[in-house]
Amino acid sequence: MVAQHLGTLHPLEQALTIVLAFGPFIVLGIVIAFRRRAERAEEMRDDARTEQDARTERPDGPTG
């Protein structure tokens, strides 16, 4: 049995083929961008909290 060409794809079929081929990579890129942004914001909060804690700490030592 020989596979025969069925002709050109309908424009809707072409669009669907492109979405199925490249869509997962686009979604993955968006997820990575959002996660990096969230991690960067979390690091900035942690750094700010650490700086604030360092300013409010008092050294223990002999008083008076």
N, C-alpha and C positions, 0 to 999 in steps of 0.2 A: 504494500500500500504506500503510495506516494502522497505526502502532504502537499496540498495545493494552496496557493496564495488566495486569500478571500477578498482582496481589494484593500483600498485605503480605509482607515478607521474614520468613523464619524467624529466630528469635532468634540462632542461630549465624551466619547470614548478616549480620544487623545488627552483631554483634560484629566480624566479619571486615571489614565495610565501615568501621567506626569505626577499627579498628587500621590498615587500609591508608590511611585518610585522615589520621590524626593521628600514627601511629607514627613516620614519618620525622622529624617535627618534634621529637618527644620524644627520639628518639635523638640528633639534632643538638644539642639543649640539654644532654644528658648529656655528650656529647663536648666541647662548649665548656667546660662546668664543670670537667671533669677536666683539660683542657689549661691553663685559667687557673690552676688549683691547682698544676699541675706547674711552670708558668712562674714563679709567685709563689715557690714553694719554691726554684727554681733561682736566682732573683734574691737571695733571702735568703742562700743559700749563698755566692754571689759577693760579696755585701756583707760577710759575716762573714770570708771569706777576705781581702778587701781590707783590712779593719780589722786583721786579724791580721798581714798583711804590713806594714802601716804601723807597727804597734807594734814589730815585730822589726827594721825597717830602722835602720841607724845612719848618721847623716849623715857624709859624707866631708869631712874638714877637717884642718887641721894638728893634729897630736897633740903634746903635750908642751910 
